[in-house]
Amino acid sequence: MDTRLIKFVNGFPGRLAMPLCAYSGLEITGESIEDMVSVPGSQFKAIMALSERYQTPVLVTAIDPTAEAEAYGCEIKFTARDVPSIVGRLVTNAAEVGALPDPVPGDARTRVPLETSWRLTAEVGEGVPVLGAMLGPFALAARLFGPEETTAAMAAEPETIEALLDNVTGFLCRYALEFRETGAWGVLVAEAPPGRLSPERLQRFSTPFVKRIIKAIETTEFAVVLHSSHAAIDHLDGIMDSGAGLLHFGPSMDVAAALARVGPEVVLSGNLDAAQVFRQGTPQAAGEATRALLEATRRFRNFVISSGSDIPPGSPLANLNAFFRAVADFNKEGRAS
């Protein structure tokens, strides 16, 4: 679907940069990670601080890997230096899957990104894209059932996992519709389970459920950006089968090869390694990695440069500075032909 977000990308006067960097705003505001994922005002301030510093053309709420699971009843662990994590498993068998609650968008901490999105759209107006961020179906299911246990169950009891996926997909459709109500331009759906699905399992346990979300929520005014941090080139066909017109990849994807395989109507984004480039790297190395990816994708207009996943809390702002500086220098030379 030719959404307004795709039109914005295609009409942008230069290479569009959209790093997933909400947590980096804490380096400016000085607030805690727990505040960021628990207090809408804290997340809003962090994102706006980044917007003011870098003139970010697209605003994206933070990817919280636990908010949707908490709405189902998972126990959450908070630490000072990292994003929250899930303690244990919520469901262990088919009977427990069948007895899962039916959460409402806004329950527990799912209210935080929703309220943040409301505040961002009110602050920046209709001309600036705002994207909500939420987990994808398999990513959420694996957190409820347990990552290793989900892997085993896909082979031993696939119907249980499919029943779980059916449940969470219904909730995620409703959740995404709430983001649409905020005036956001779309949602980034982080279908990023711990570990990598085979292409065959992706086709069975992810693609049909992502497709269901897209059919339920996408309009010309509201887009789905499908984020798959572990996907490689052999996953591309299955991911394309979801119907998503905007794809966001992690460092495992050969972006130049992927761009050569998809049509110009599909926008690809990514895929600088968030840990190695932004968290552990030096400003010089971050700038060089950014420049290398820009050069590798120069001839493609349908590419948005980004981090391959959410930049971890505590990453030096100097590396983000180097990223934006490299994009600005590239754009001065003239956009992709």
N, C-alpha and C positions, 0 to 999 in steps of 0.2 A: 504494500500500500504506500502511495506517495504522501507521506505525512508531512506536516509542517516542519518537523525536526529534520527530515531528510532534505527538504527544500532549504532550510537554514544552513545545513552543512554544505550543500552544493553551491549556495550563493555566498558563502563566507569569503571575504577578500583576503585570502591567505590560507596557509595550512592551519586548520582549527586544532587547538590543544585542549584536551579535556582530561587531565590527570585526576584519578580518584584520590583526592588528597584531603578529605574533610578533617581527618585526625591531625593533619599538619597545622591546622588552624589553632590547635592547642598550644603550639610553640609561640603563638602570638598572644593569645588570651591568657595563658597561664593556668587554665582550669584543668580539672582532672579528667581522665578517660571515663570514670564512672559518671561524672557530671555530663559528659558529652553524650552518653547513651541513655541517660536517665532524665535529663532536664532539657526540654525543648529550647529554652532560651540559651543554654550553653552551646548546643549544636548550632543554632542560628548564628550566634556571635562568632563562632569559629569559622563558619563558612563565609560569613560576610567579611570577616577580617582578611581571609584569603582573597576574596573578590576585590577588596579595596587595595590590597598589596599588589596583586598580579593582574587586575582587570580581567579576571577569568570570564570567558564568553559564555560558559555553561556552568550552572550550579547544580551539584549533585549531593544529596544527603548521604550521611555516613552509612557504610555497609556494616551493620551489626549482625554477626553470625548467630545471635542467640535470641533476638527479640521475638520472632515468630514462635520459636520453640518454647519460650517462657509463657507465651499466651496459651499454649497447650498444657502447661503445668510443669515443665522441666525446671530443675534446680539450676541456678546460675551462679558461677563463681566469678568474682571481680578481683582484679589485681591492679596494682598501681602502674604497671608498665606495659600492659598488653590489653587487647580487646577482651571482653568477657568470654567465658567458655562454659560448656554444659557439663554438669556433674552427672555421671552415670547414664542410664537409659530410662526413657519414659515407658516404652512398650517393648515386650519381649516375645509376643506370640499373636496369633490371629485373633484370639478372644479379646485380648487387650486392645488390639487395633480397632476391633468392632465397637469397643466401649469408650473410645476417645471422646472427649468433649467437643463441642462445636463452638470454637472461640469466635468472638466478634472483633472485627478490626478496631483497634483502639484499646483492646484489652492489654493489661500489663504495659510493657514498654513499647508496644507497637504504636502507642499514641505519640511517641517522641518524633519519629520521622514524619508522621502525618502532620503534627503541629508545626514542625520545622518547615515542611513544605508550604503550609498555609502562610507562615510568616515570610518566607522567602518570596513567594509570588506577590504578596502584598507589598513587600519592600521594593522589588525590582521592576514590577509591572509586567505587562503582557509581552514586551519585546525581548525579554531575556529568558532563554530556556532554563527551566528548573526541572530536574529529574528526581523522583523518589528512588530509593534503593530498597530492594527486598530480596529474600531468598527465592530460588526456584524450587520446583516440586521435589526433585530428587535430593537436592541439597538439604531441604527441610526434613524429608523423610529419613535420610541417613542420620540426622541429628536426633530424631526421636527414637529410632530403632537401634542406633549405635553404628558407627562406620564399619567396623569389621564384621559385625553381625549382619548388617545389610548386605555386604558382599557375599557372605555365606548363604544368606536366605534367597538371594536372587537365583542361585542354583538349586537349593534344596526345597524352597517353598515360595516360588515366584508369585503365586497368587496372593500371598500375604502382603508382599511388598507392593503389588499393584493395588490392593485394597487400601493400603496406607497412602499411596500416591493419589488415589481417587479422593480420599478425604482431604488431604492437605491442598490439593489443587482447587477444590471448592472454596476453601478459606482464602487461598492466595488470589483467586479471581475477585472475591469480595474486597480484599485488602487493596488490590490494584485499583479497583473502582473508587475507593476512598481517596487514593492519590489523585485520580482524575478529577474528583470533586474539588480538590484544592486549587485547581488552575494550573497544575504542573503540565509540562509538555509530554511527559511520559514517565516510564519506570525502567530502571535498570534491574533486570531480573538476574540475580547472581546464582546461576546453576553451577555451583562450584563445590561439589562434594569433596571430602577429604580423600584424595586418591583419584585415580583416573578410571573411568568406565571404558570398556572396550567399545569399538564402534557398534558392534551388534547389540550390546546391552544399552548403549545410549539410544539406539533406535527403539528399543522396547520400553525402557524404564525412564526415559527423559523426554524424548522428542514428542510423543503423543500428548503428554501432559502440558508441556510448554505450548504446543499448538492450541490446546484447549484454552489456555489463558489468553493467548493472542486473539483468538476468535471472539472471546468474551469481552475484551476490553479495548482493543485497538480501533481507533477512528482516524480520520484525516488530521484531527487535532491532538491525538494522544497516541504515542508510539511506545513500542516495547524495544528496549535495547537488551539483547540476550548476551549475557556475560558468561563465558566458559573458560575458566582460568587454566584448566589442564588439557584442553583440546589441542590435538595436533592435526596435521593436514588430512590424515585418514578419517578424522571425525567430521570433516567439513560437509560432506553430503548429508549426513544425518542431521546436522545442525541446520542446514539449509532447508531440510524437510519440515522444520517447525513453522516456516513461513515468516520468520523474523526478517525485517528489512534492514536492521541495524545490528551488527554483531561486534562483540567486544571480547578480545582474546588475551590470554596470558602469554608468557614467553615461550611456551611449548609450540606455539603456532608459527609456521613460516608465513609471515604476513604477505610478503611479496608474491609467494607462490599462490596463496589464497586469493589475493587480489586478481591474479591472472586467470583464476578459474571462475570467479563469480562475475556477474554482469555489472555494468556501471550503475544500475539502479539499486544495488545493495551496498550499504556503507559498512566498511570494516574499521575497527578501532583497536588500539592497544599499542604496543605490548611489551614495553620496557619492564624489566624485572624489578618489581617493587622493592624486594629485599636487597638484591645485589646492587642495583643502581642507586636507589633513593635512600635506603636505610644504611647500607654498609659501604657504599661507594664514596669517592671523593668528588668534589665539584668538577674537577677536570674530567674524570671518568664519566660522570653523569652527562656533561656537555657533549663528550665524544660519542657516547652511546646514543644520545638523542639525535645528534647530527647524522650518525650512520643510518639510523632508521629513517630519518627524513630523506636521505639520499636514495635509500633502497626503494622508497615508495614515491619518489618524485613524480613519476609519470602518471600516477593515479590520482584523480580528483576525489574519488570516493573513499578517502582515508582520513581518519581522525587520530592524531597521535596522543597516546595516553600511557599511563602506567598499566601494567598487565593485571593488576589487582589493586585493592585499597592500599595506599602507602602506609606502612605501619606507624603507629604512634612513636614519637621520639626521633623520627628521621630528621636529619639536619635540614634546616631551611635552605642552607647554602646549596644543597643538591637540587632542590626545587627551583632556586634562583637560576642555576645553570641550565636546567631544562627549559625554562621560559626564555632565557636569553638566547639559547640555541634556536628555538622556534622563531623568535623575533628576527634574528639575523637571517635565517632561512627565508622568511617572508619578505625581507627587504630585497632579496635577490630575485623575487618573482615566484609566484605560485606554480604548482604543477601545471604542465601544459595540457 
